[in-house]
Amino acid sequence: MIANSTQSVSLDVKLIGVWSGEYLEEGGTLKSWVQTRNADGTYSIDFSFKEPNGAIRRFTESGRWWIMDRLFHELASSDMTHPDKYRYAFDEKRCVRFELIESDGYAEETDRYVFNECLTADSPPAVFGESI
């Protein structure tokens, strides 16, 4: 987790904003989401899973994100003890490619979970306590 690290932790300002993505799972389930990454290192994701039979499940996740050792880290506040770690690269002008390399503390197989997110809106305004 962040607090125990001696490595340099930062945010990549190019990742701040509202992003959308899709991923078709092997079983035919289409996972789509809208993620808001904030300048304070927090995020929220609204997921929608469309099953092959047409059933739709929705849920929301929130937590913290940061960059360390040139990897994107994401830690859901609900039940994760280790952050997911991704390689990331900007493929297109307003899109970024993520490749999961570690989840729940375990290394993932190469090219096992790769997806793109595209920027749909700039970041919502930051809230900094009381007005001056």
C-alpha positions as CSV (number, residue, x, y, z in Angstrom):
1,M,0.0,0.0,0.0
2,I,1.1,3.6,-0.4
3,A,1.9,4.4,3.2
4,N,4.5,1.6,3.6
5,S,6.3,2.5,0.4
6,T,9.7,4.2,0.2
7,Q,9.3,4.6,-3.6
8,S,8.3,7.8,-5.2
9,V,4.5,8.1,-5.6
10,S,2.9,10.5,-7.9
11,L,-0.1,11.1,-10.2
12,D,0.0,11.4,-13.9
13,V,-2.2,14.4,-14.7
14,K,-3.0,13.0,-18.2
15,L,-5.1,10.3,-16.4
16,I,-7.2,12.8,-14.5
17,G,-10.7,13.0,-15.9
18,V,-13.7,10.9,-16.9
19,W,-12.8,7.8,-18.9
20,S,-14.9,5.0,-20.5
21,G,-13.9,1.5,-21.6
22,E,-15.2,-1.9,-22.6
23,Y,-13.9,-5.4,-22.4
24,L,-15.4,-8.6,-23.8
25,E,-14.7,-11.5,-21.5
26,E,-14.1,-15.0,-22.8
27,G,-17.6,-16.2,-21.8
28,G,-19.2,-13.5,-23.9
29,T,-20.0,-11.0,-21.1
30,L,-19.5,-7.4,-22.1
31,K,-18.0,-5.4,-19.3
32,S,-18.2,-1.6,-19.8
33,W,-17.5,1.2,-17.4
34,V,-17.1,4.9,-16.8
35,Q,-14.3,5.9,-14.4
36,T,-13.6,9.3,-12.9
37,R,-10.1,9.8,-11.7
38,N,-9.7,12.9,-9.5
39,A,-6.7,15.1,-8.9
40,D,-6.6,14.1,-5.2
41,G,-5.9,10.5,-6.1
42,T,-9.4,9.1,-5.6
43,Y,-11.5,7.4,-8.2
44,S,-15.0,5.9,-8.8
45,I,-16.1,3.5,-11.4
46,D,-19.6,2.7,-12.6
47,F,-19.6,-0.9,-14.1
48,S,-22.2,-2.5,-16.3
49,F,-21.9,-6.2,-17.1
50,K,-24.1,-7.4,-20.0
51,E,-24.4,-11.2,-20.0
52,P,-24.8,-13.3,-23.2
53,N,-28.5,-13.9,-22.2
54,G,-29.2,-10.2,-22.0
55,A,-29.1,-9.8,-18.2
56,I,-27.4,-6.7,-17.0
57,R,-25.6,-6.2,-13.7
58,R,-24.4,-2.9,-12.4
59,F,-22.2,-1.8,-9.5
60,T,-19.9,1.0,-8.4
61,E,-16.4,0.8,-7.0
62,S,-14.3,3.6,-5.5
63,G,-10.8,3.9,-4.1
64,R,-7.4,5.4,-4.6
65,W,-5.0,5.6,-7.6
66,W,-1.4,6.5,-8.1
67,I,1.7,6.0,-10.2
68,M,4.8,4.3,-8.7
69,D,7.7,2.7,-10.6
70,R,6.1,3.9,-13.9
71,L,3.1,1.6,-13.2
72,F,-0.6,2.6,-12.6
73,H,-1.8,1.4,-9.2
74,E,-5.5,1.1,-8.2
75,L,-6.8,0.1,-4.8
76,A,-10.5,-0.3,-4.2
77,S,-11.4,0.9,-0.7
78,S,-13.9,-2.0,-0.2
79,D,-12.0,-5.2,0.0
80,M,-8.6,-5.1,-1.6
81,T,-5.4,-5.4,0.5
82,H,-3.0,-5.1,-2.5
83,P,-3.4,-2.7,-5.4
84,D,-3.9,-3.9,-9.0
85,K,-0.9,-2.8,-11.0
86,Y,-1.0,-2.0,-14.7
87,R,1.5,-0.9,-17.4
88,Y,-0.1,1.9,-19.3
89,A,0.6,3.9,-22.5
90,F,-1.3,6.5,-24.4
91,D,-2.1,4.9,-27.8
92,E,-4.2,7.6,-29.2
93,K,-4.8,11.3,-28.6
94,R,-7.5,10.8,-25.9
95,C,-7.1,7.0,-25.2
96,V,-4.8,5.0,-22.9
97,R,-4.0,1.3,-23.1
98,F,-3.8,-0.7,-19.8
99,E,-2.2,-4.1,-19.3
100,L,-2.8,-5.8,-15.9
101,I,0.5,-7.2,-14.5
102,E,-0.4,-7.8,-10.9
103,S,-3.7,-8.4,-9.1
104,D,-4.2,-9.1,-5.4
105,G,-0.4,-9.4,-5.0
106,Y,-0.1,-12.1,-7.7
107,A,1.6,-11.6,-11.1
108,E,-0.6,-12.0,-14.1
109,E,0.1,-13.8,-17.4
110,T,1.2,-11.4,-20.1
111,D,-1.6,-10.1,-22.4
112,R,-4.2,-11.8,-20.1
113,Y,-6.2,-8.6,-19.4
114,V,-5.6,-5.7,-21.8
115,F,-8.1,-2.9,-22.4
116,N,-8.3,0.7,-23.6
117,E,-10.0,3.7,-21.9
118,C,-10.9,6.9,-23.8
119,L,-11.3,10.3,-22.2
120,T,-14.9,11.4,-22.3
121,A,-14.7,14.6,-20.2
122,D,-12.2,16.6,-18.3
123,S,-11.8,16.2,-14.6
124,P,-14.6,17.6,-12.4
125,P,-13.4,20.7,-10.5
126,A,-11.3,19.9,-7.4
127,V,-12.7,20.8,-4.0
128,F,-10.2,22.4,-1.7
129,G,-11.9,23.1,1.6
130,E,-13.3,26.5,2.3
131,S,-13.2,29.5,-0.1
132,I,-10.5,32.1,0.3
